[in-house]
Amino acid sequence: MDERVKPFLGMWILDPDQSRYDQGAAPLGGSMKVAEKDGEIGFFIKTVEADGQTIEANFSGIPDGEDRQMPQNSFADTLSLAFESSSTLTSEAKKNGIVIMTARRELDDEAGTLTIYQTVHLLDVGSFSNEAVYVRAQ
């Protein structure tokens, strides 16, 4: 296991009051579990949207910067995951070779927070950025 992964692992709870959403209303709450198996990092996300609807999303990647196929995903066909530093893990999702989403995960281990800066590019609408702050679950 890449040692840089370890501080990201575990359960994280969304803090809607510290988060900022340009695209849509802020969720009422949520959680994200980050797990590792055989060098692959899995993200298991659950959010309760402003209208009360629960949405789940799961994806995984190997943090080597390589574009890998995302089977059965209508949003993107490839995903890359890479460490920018020991405390920053970034992913890029592409559709037909065009970057449509970037998520930069910045870990502040002292504060026990993980901030995700996500930008989504929609060809017909424009780009939107969200800043989601998660705190480590106890």
C-alpha positions in Angstrom: 0.0 0.0 0.0 1.2 3.5 -0.8 1.8 5.1 2.6 0.3 8.4 1.3 -3.1 6.7 1.2 -3.3 5.9 4.9 -4.4 9.3 6.2 -7.3 9.4 3.7 -8.7 6.1 4.8 -11.8 5.8 7.0 -15.2 7.3 7.4 -15.7 11.0 6.8 -18.9 13.1 7.7 -20.0 16.0 5.5 -20.2 19.4 7.3 -22.8 21.3 5.2 -22.2 24.5 7.2 -18.5 24.7 6.2 -19.2 23.6 2.6 -20.0 25.8 -0.5 -22.0 24.7 -3.5 -22.2 26.6 -6.8 -24.1 23.7 -8.5 -27.4 23.1 -6.7 -28.4 23.5 -3.1 -26.0 22.2 -0.4 -26.9 18.7 0.9 -28.4 18.3 4.3 -25.7 15.9 5.2 -23.6 13.0 4.0 -20.7 10.6 4.5 -17.8 9.2 2.6 -15.9 6.1 3.3 -12.4 5.8 1.8 -11.0 2.3 1.6 -8.0 0.6 0.0 -7.6 -2.9 -1.4 -4.6 -4.2 -3.4 -3.4 -0.6 -4.3 -6.9 0.6 -5.4 -8.6 3.3 -3.5 -12.4 3.1 -3.2 -14.7 6.0 -2.5 -18.2 5.2 -1.1 -20.3 8.4 -0.9 -23.8 8.9 0.4 -25.5 12.3 0.5 -28.9 13.5 1.7 -29.9 16.2 -0.8 -31.7 19.4 0.1 -35.0 17.8 -0.9 -34.4 14.8 1.4 -33.5 12.4 -1.4 -30.6 10.1 -0.6 -28.0 9.6 -3.3 -25.2 7.1 -3.3 -22.1 7.1 -5.6 -19.1 4.7 -5.6 -16.0 4.7 -7.6 -12.4 3.6 -7.3 -9.0 4.1 -8.9 -5.3 3.4 -8.7 -3.4 6.6 -7.7 -0.8 6.5 -10.5 -2.2 9.3 -12.8 -3.2 6.8 -15.6 -6.6 7.2 -17.3 -8.6 4.0 -16.6 -11.9 2.9 -18.1 -15.0 3.5 -16.0 -17.4 0.7 -17.1 -21.1 1.2 -16.7 -20.8 5.0 -16.1 -22.9 7.3 -18.3 -21.2 10.5 -16.9 -17.5 9.6 -17.7 -15.7 6.9 -19.6 -12.2 7.3 -17.9 -10.9 8.3 -14.5 -7.4 9.1 -13.3 -6.3 9.4 -9.7 -3.0 10.9 -8.6 -1.2 12.3 -5.5 -0.1 15.9 -6.0 1.5 15.7 -2.5 1.2 13.6 0.6 -1.9 15.5 1.6 -3.5 16.1 -1.8 -5.2 13.5 -3.9 -6.8 14.6 -7.3 -9.0 12.8 -9.7 -10.1 13.7 -13.3 -13.0 12.2 -15.0 -13.2 12.4 -18.8 -15.8 11.7 -21.5 -14.4 11.1 -25.0 -11.0 12.5 -23.9 -12.4 15.8 -22.6 -12.1 16.6 -18.8 -15.6 17.0 -17.4 -14.8 16.8 -13.7 -11.9 17.4 -11.4 -11.9 16.7 -7.7 -9.0 17.8 -5.5 -9.0 16.3 -2.0 -6.9 18.2 0.5 -6.3 16.6 3.8 -5.7 18.6 7.0 -4.8 15.9 9.3 -4.3 18.2 12.3 -7.8 19.6 11.9 -9.2 16.3 11.1 -10.8 17.6 7.9 -10.8 16.6 4.2 -11.9 19.3 1.8 -12.9 18.4 -1.7 -12.8 21.1 -4.4 -14.8 19.7 -7.3 -15.3 21.4 -10.6 -17.8 20.0 -13.2 -17.7 21.2 -16.8 -21.0 20.9 -18.7 -20.6 21.8 -22.4 -24.0 23.3 -22.8 -24.2 25.1 -19.4 -20.7 26.0 -18.2 -18.5 25.1 -15.2 -19.5 24.8 -11.6 -17.4 24.4 -8.5 -18.3 22.9 -5.1 -16.3 22.9 -1.9 -17.3 20.1 0.4 -15.7 19.9 3.9 -15.7 16.5 5.6 -14.7 15.8 9.2 -13.2 12.5 10.3 -15.8 10.3 12.0 -14.9 9.3 15.6 
